[in-house]
Amino acid sequence: MPKRIYLLLLTACLGIVSIPTATYSQALLPYTPKQDPQSLTETSKSLLRQAAGLVQFQQYEQAIPRVALATQLAPKNHEAWLFLGTLYVQTQKYQKGIDALQQAKAIKPQDPDVLFMLGSAYFQKGDNPQAIETINAGLKIKPDNNSALFDLGNAYYKSNKYPDAIAQYQKAVKKDPKFWPAINNIGLVSYEKGDVNGAIQNWQRALLIDPKAAEPTLAIAVALFVQGKQAEAFTTAEKAIVLDSRYANIQYLKENLWGEKLLNDTRKLIQTPIIRDFITKAPARGSGEGNWG
């Protein structure tokens, strides 16, 4: 599954405003603000409601100018800055997201949601040290946030700090035993450490929770292939690709934090004639087309 779980924070952010019906289609009209603060505040809230409606339909790009204007009309509203920063991160405008989230932090430095979102933005940008520092700061305030624990584990993992990564994933699983992405990622770490059997065990644990999860299914197929169990590996790989063809795309696997050892072995598997032929003929499922990396 995609590791960009910061949309959970976006959902929390949308709780700031009640979403009226039928606002998502309203056009953003030129606006000349009145000068009294009450009018500016009310207009800002209206723009946030419109943006929230757009987000319900995943129209993030259309929502951004409304929220940006809302921050101009009410620059001390840290929740509006949080909303804006989250939208920028969602649309992969990471530096703009960081800048907006820094504004939110300046207004309310002890808001853990701001710190968690800011840490996620740093992680998406590739600044793992800053992500680790920022998420840890948020966890000191709100230590039981599962999404933040998972993000922190990912940042440690990408920093090759494997014991720290596993520790955070285990905390996330302890909080929610059905949180299979954390179990899956323990498998990713184990594989990079050379513990293939341990990796398989964790991926099997993940599948006990969600039998239709394509990621651990393909990961098991790769591990089986490395162990010389080709027939079982091919069958399992085909099952994963039927579940979600994006997992035949090496770039997609990188985005899902697969390490170099696992990626190299995956290339070997999906470049075999049997799997190449299957990918060519298999209908695309999920959000992307498979390719052979």
Secondary structure, DSSP 8 states (H G I E B T S, - for coil): --S-TTHHHHHHHHTTS---TT-TT---------SSHHHHHHHHHHHHHHHHHHHHTT-HHHHHHHHHHHHHHSTT-HHHHHHHHHHHHHTT-HHHHHHHHHHHHHH-TT-HHHHHHHHHHHHHHT-HHHHHHHHHHHHHHSTT-HHHHHHHHHHHHHTT-HHHHHHHHHHHHHH-TT-HHHHHHHHHHHHHTT-HHHHHHHHHHHHHH-TT-HHHHHHHHHHHHHTT-HHHHHHHHHHHHHH-GGGG-HHHHHHTT--HHHHHHHHHHHTSHHHHHHHHHS---SSS-----
